[in-house]
Amino acid sequence: MNDEILGQLDRSQLQLATMKKRSVAFIIDELLLSALLMIMLWDAFSALTTWEEMIALTNAYVIEYMVIKIIYQTLFVYQYGATIGKIAMKIRVIEVRTLATPIFFSAFNRGVFRIISEMIFYMGFIWAMYNPARQTWHDKTARTVVVDA
């Protein structure tokens, strides 16, 4: 399967995004979403006085934060083929079969499995380092790859 993907990308003159670019895009997205959470909870955060209280407040909104991440990943990948971090790094997500921007279901699948991958100690991301097509678990389940834009 990996050889098919790599051959198809080569014929289409597309290059896989490097792990470095993908990592920087990930950090950009995480910083943006964390800032969004801080803005949404600013009134509550400003009233806190200890780190323990801040951690407790953050933990109280874990589910909401995961939902925000899924919505963010799904909508940006479906609409633009990339999140803000990926746009900044000039990389994009494409479906393996069509080499086009993922359909809504694929983008949603990718967003959900990305969260699952994060919850299991980022194992799905580590998987990509050893995969010739650099596919994470969420790329595999959504049948996508990340390429240079």
C-alpha positions, -999 to +999 in steps of 0.1 A: +000+000+000+028+024+009+045+017-025+012+025-043+009+058-024+044+068-031+042+058-067+009+078-071+025+109-055+056+106-077+035+104-109+015+134-097+048+152-089+037+157-052+061+154-023+053+142+012+056+169+038+086+164+061+081+154+097+097+187+107+071+208+088+043+186+102+057+190+138+059+228+135+023+229+121+012+208+150+028+232+175+012+262+158-022+246+159-019+236+195-008+271+205-037+286+187-062+263+202-047+267+237-049+305+233-086+301+222-093+281+254-076+307+275-096+335+259-128+315+264-120+309+301-103+342+308-127+354+335-124+321+353-086+320+349-081+356+361-098+348+394-075+318+402-045+322+424-026+289+424-013+265+397-035+237+412-066+258+407-056+265+370-049+228+364-083+219+380-101+244+358-083+232+326-091+196+335-128+205+339-129+215+303-111+186+287-141+173+268-150+207+255-114+212+244-114+179+225-146+188+207-131+222+197-100+204+184-122+180+164-143+208+149-112+229+141-094+200+124-125+188+105-136+222+092-102+235+082-091+202+065-125+199+048-126+236+037-089+243+029-072+210+030-051+224+058-053+238+093-038+273+101-005+256+112-003+236+079-011+267+059+017+285+076+041+256+069+029+253+033+016+218+036-018+202+030-039+171+035-051+152+004-070+119+000-049+091-013-074+079-039-083+113-055-053+135-045-079+161-037-089+179-005-106+154+018-144+151+018-162+160+051-164+124+064-127+118+058-118+152+075-141+143+105-126+108+107-091+123+107-100+148+134-115+121+157-086+097+153-061+125+158-076+130+193-075+092+199-039+092+188-031+120+212-048+102+241-026+071+236+006+089+242+009+103+207+016+068+194-001+075+161+022+104+155+053+083+164+040+057+139+044+082+111+081+084+117+085+047+108+059+047+079+074+052+044+043+073+034+046+093+067+010+084+076-002+088+111-030+067+125-055+095+116-041+096+081-044+058+077-080+057+089-090+087+068-069+075+038-050+107+036-014+119+033+002+153+040+021+168+011+039+200+003+015+226-010 
